[in-house]
Structures are given as structure tokens and as C-alpha cells.
């Protein structure tokens, strides 16, 4: 189960959730404005609360940006040691070691030149360690960077902490853009009552190479996609019905209205919608 400080925002990842077919049938994401992928010389800093967030939410962006010559930094805030709290076979330390290795392999499969920063902050307690997270983000950014984080409304406290840390840092860095990627919102939200303004939604289309790289990288997070064992407490965290949201040929990012206008004005790709 995951939750935020708002007791009304509790959800359980074991619930069926909203299907990918329901999101696809709505159609609004697939026609959202195209976002410009960072090009040669520009720095993109991707923040993940847990190992696999970066791959699920922005793996295709990382692969595409790397091929375009952008400089990619990935900050992984925690080691994800709390993913299986009832595991009879893995201690939190063992899970941390396994997930630290998985995330390095996955990121390097997307961009072999990526800089990976693993902070090792406590899983589930990022809100108590925001100073360290803010310092790491601030240090990684360069003028004109693109900062990509989990979405502030994702209903996971660690995801929300990443977005808050980013906003704090960006208060003194007006030249840095901020894109946010939903993870769990695809599970608990639904198109009819989407928890965002559709005007704030943008997408990055993935060519076959980027899409294939992302799918392969998702599979490298085996501790989350496969059971740790056949015993109770070792079940896979990410059901295929949930991972289906990240099989799309595009990735979705949320921006505030001013940030969105700034992004599409800088470099509007051919075919972008008005």
C-alpha cells in the first residue's frame, strides 16, 4: 500500500486499478502537445524516488535525449529497500543491494554515458530528508537544464517529496524547466476525473529504438517485476496490468501552464499541436 500525508489519498497497489485500455480509449494523452527533447550539450537531470521510477516514467526520454547528444544525470534518492516489507527471503539490506545494482544496469542500458547518483536515503522517509535531496538536485543542475521528477500529486510520499525538493531548488533557478512524470496516478486515477489539467499535459513520442530500450530496461528491474520467491511476501510489486501503462509509444509529463508555454515556444517539433 502507498499513501501520502493526506489520509484521503491512500491507495493499494494490489487493487485492480484503472486499465490501460481505459486511458487509451479516452485519447486525450495521445494527442497532447509534443515536448522538445533536449539536444546536444543540454543537461537533463532525472530524479527517481526509487529504483525503477526513472525507467517507468522517463526511460524513453533518457534514451532519446542520449541519442540526441544531451548530457543525462539520474539521481536515485532511495535504494527501494521497503518494497517487500514482509519478505521472508530478503532483508531490507539485501533488497537495497539488489535494487542498487538493478538501477545502474537499467540506466546504463538507456544511456551508457549517464551519470548515476545514488543517494541511499531512507525509503519512505524522503520528506524527512529533503535537505539532502535538494542539495543533490541543485548540484547536478546547470544553467538551462531540464529537471524531470515524479509528479507532485502521485499519492506516494516519496514521489511528492521529490517534486517539492525540485520546486524549492527551482525557486532560485528560473532558467531551469521542470517536467513531472506520473507513476501511480495511472493506477488510482481515471480519465473521467483526471487529477490534472489536460492543458498541462505534454508527451514525448518514442521511436522504435527508444521504445525497445525502455521495455528492455523495465525488465532489468527484476526484483519488482518478478516474485522474489514462491513464498507469501515475495510477490512481484509491478503487475503486468500496471506496467502496461508504460508500454505506450510515448511518455507523459505534466507542466504548469507557464512552463508548458515556455517549453513549446523554445523548440516546437514538427507536427506539434497548437
Order of alpha helices (4+ residues) and beta strands (2+ residues): alpha-beta-beta-alpha-beta-alpha-beta-alpha-beta-alpha-beta-alpha-beta-alpha-alpha-alpha-beta-alpha
